[in-house]
Amino acid sequence: MHPPRIDNAGAPEGASPKKSMPIDPNSRAVKEALKEGLQEWLNDQMAEFGKWSLRTLLALFVAGIVWLALVSAGWKHP
């Protein structure tokens, strides 16, 4: 028989070790925690995508303004 697992990672020196408890991957709490974590991650990813999309549209708008200014000043593209 194996001795119980002892997890003392990150505990201050001199702290008593805690026995780790097995986690049931089918429990409702685990599913809710994973769902919430995934939702937060997706929200962050969508926010980042939105920032890049907005910056891209802004860059295209500025490029269009510059192009219009050049064409109106007599510039002819090759």
C-alpha positions as CSV (number, residue, x, y, z in Angstrom):
1,M,0.0,0.0,0.0
2,H,1.2,3.5,-0.9
3,P,1.5,6.3,1.7
4,P,-0.9,9.2,1.2
5,R,0.2,12.0,-1.1
6,I,1.5,15.1,0.7
7,D,1.4,18.4,-1.1
8,N,3.2,21.3,0.6
9,A,4.1,23.3,-2.4
10,G,4.0,27.1,-1.9
11,A,3.4,26.8,1.9
12,P,5.5,28.9,4.2
13,E,8.4,27.2,5.9
14,G,7.4,25.4,9.0
15,A,3.8,25.0,7.9
16,S,2.2,21.6,8.4
17,P,1.8,19.6,5.2
18,K,-1.7,19.1,3.9
19,K,-3.0,15.9,2.4
20,S,-4.1,16.4,-1.1
21,M,-7.7,15.4,-1.9
22,P,-8.5,13.6,-5.1
23,I,-10.7,15.7,-7.5
24,D,-13.6,14.1,-9.2
25,P,-13.6,15.4,-12.8
26,N,-17.3,14.7,-13.1
27,S,-18.3,16.8,-10.1
28,R,-20.6,19.8,-10.8
29,A,-18.2,22.2,-9.1
30,V,-15.3,21.2,-11.4
31,K,-17.5,21.5,-14.4
32,E,-18.7,25.0,-13.4
33,A,-15.1,26.1,-12.6
34,L,-13.9,24.9,-16.0
35,K,-16.9,26.5,-17.8
36,E,-16.3,29.8,-16.0
37,G,-12.5,29.7,-16.7
38,L,-13.1,29.0,-20.4
39,Q,-15.7,31.7,-20.6
40,E,-13.3,34.3,-19.1
41,W,-10.5,33.2,-21.5
42,L,-12.8,33.4,-24.5
43,N,-13.9,36.9,-23.4
44,D,-10.3,38.0,-23.2
45,Q,-9.6,36.5,-26.6
46,M,-12.6,38.3,-28.2
47,A,-11.6,41.6,-26.5
48,E,-8.1,41.2,-28.0
49,F,-9.5,40.4,-31.4
50,G,-11.8,43.4,-31.2
51,K,-8.8,45.7,-30.4
52,W,-6.9,44.3,-33.4
53,S,-9.9,44.6,-35.7
54,L,-10.5,48.2,-34.6
55,R,-6.9,49.1,-35.2
56,T,-7.0,47.4,-38.6
57,L,-10.1,49.4,-39.6
58,L,-8.5,52.6,-38.4
59,A,-5.3,51.9,-40.4
60,L,-7.4,51.2,-43.5
61,F,-9.3,54.4,-43.0
62,V,-6.1,56.5,-42.6
63,A,-4.6,54.9,-45.7
64,G,-7.8,55.7,-47.6
65,I,-7.6,59.4,-46.5
66,V,-4.0,59.5,-47.6
67,W,-4.8,58.0,-50.9
68,L,-7.6,60.4,-51.5
69,A,-5.3,63.3,-50.6
70,L,-2.7,62.1,-53.0
71,V,-5.1,61.5,-55.8
72,S,-6.7,64.9,-55.4
73,A,-3.2,66.5,-55.5
74,G,-2.6,65.0,-58.9
75,W,-0.8,61.7,-58.0
76,K,-1.2,59.0,-60.5
77,H,-0.5,55.4,-59.4
78,P,1.8,53.5,-61.8
